[in-house]
Amino acid sequence: MQKAIDSHFHIWRQKDQPWLVGPMVPRIFGPYEPIRRDYPIEEFLADQQGSGVGKAVYVQTNWAKEDFEKEVAFLQETADRAGWPHAVVGYADMTVDDVRPQIDRLMKYPLLRGVRMQLHWHEVPQYRFAPSADQVIDPKVRRNVARLKDYGLSFDLQLFPAQMKDGLQLVGENPETAFILTHAGMLTGMEPETVEAWRAGLRTLAQAPNLYAKLSGLGTFVHRNDPELIAFIMDNAIDILGSDRLMFGSNFPIEKLWSSHAELIAAHRRAAEKHGAAAQADIFWNTAERVYRPA
């Protein structure tokens, strides 16, 4: 079995997750009652046992903005205790005048490798996160993202295809920073015009050599583990970006709503098989190891 790095997973404590307490807040991935509770590292390790995962990268989960450091501290404490995760992508508010005071606070945690602020906007209201489609090129966002190179940090870039032209501007003007496109560009459906817009968006971003993509959350819009969809997305992503710019991520426990970790990674492994051993090594290990440098 090809060893793997899970480049996108979450653990949490319910008391620190505003979207897991109080009234149900609509989310892209649908009803989430089964995960409105603590999801500790011990449960994640049990979930992925036997999947061949040797390392994992935690990606931020939108704690209250003022608790951005608490989130990374929680992950560092978890890793010090349990040995997992092996790298952390934290949160920083890129819309402030100067993000450096926030980054300075996060840099004391050895596992920090990057930051994510979700910038995705869609014409369908329940798919939106950012207040506007062009926040990705907001002057403050651009200035703050440009500062990441001074810290050696990456930026997890979450966009829909209609935003990817603007995304290329942000990625292209920061060639020293690695950008990781979340959920392989968020294909929302299989209608021909939707697929072509997604492909065109990937081709646009592919022009920047510092752009990588994460094969994560591929069940987000269909609310199931769909091997055919996974293979379709992977085939196109390899064709456009190449396997050396792709990495696997489970998006657990979100995808636990409809799949086991074993079934999920097995579907990704089957999709990668026809692309050969080198591509499999890239997707399940090499790219994540190179980009996120897990401990």
Number of C-alpha atoms within 10 A of each C-alpha: 8 13 13 25 24 27 32 25 23 22 22 20 14 16 12 17 16 14 18 19 13 8 8 12 13 12 14 14 18 15 14 15 10 10 14 16 14 15 16 14 19 12 13 17 14 10 16 20 13 11 18 16 18 14 20 24 27 26 22 26 22 19 18 13 12 10 13 21 20 16 24 26 18 14 28 22 14 17 17 13 9 12 13 22 25 25 24 29 25 28 27 24 19 24 18 13 12 15 19 17 9 16 23 11 12 24 16 11 16 13 26 26 24 29 25 23 22 22 24 25 24 18 10 7 9 14 17 18 18 16 11 14 20 15 20 29 17 15 13 17 21 19 18 18 23 17 17 21 15 10 14 12 23 23 23 26 27 26 26 26 27 18 21 24 15 20 24 21 15 22 26 18 13 19 15 16 23 24 27 27 24 22 25 25 28 22 21 17 13 10 8 9 10 14 16 14 16 24 18 17 21 24 17 17 26 19 14 19 14 19 24 26 30 26 26 26 24 28 25 20 15 14 18 16 23 16 20 13 18 22 18 12 23 24 17 14 23 17 11 18 19 18 25 20 25 28 29 28 28 27 23 24 21 20 22 18 19 13 18 17 22 14 14 25 24 14 18 25 20 15 20 23 12 12 14 9 11 13 20 26 18 21 30 28 24 21 23 30 18 12 20 23 15 19 14
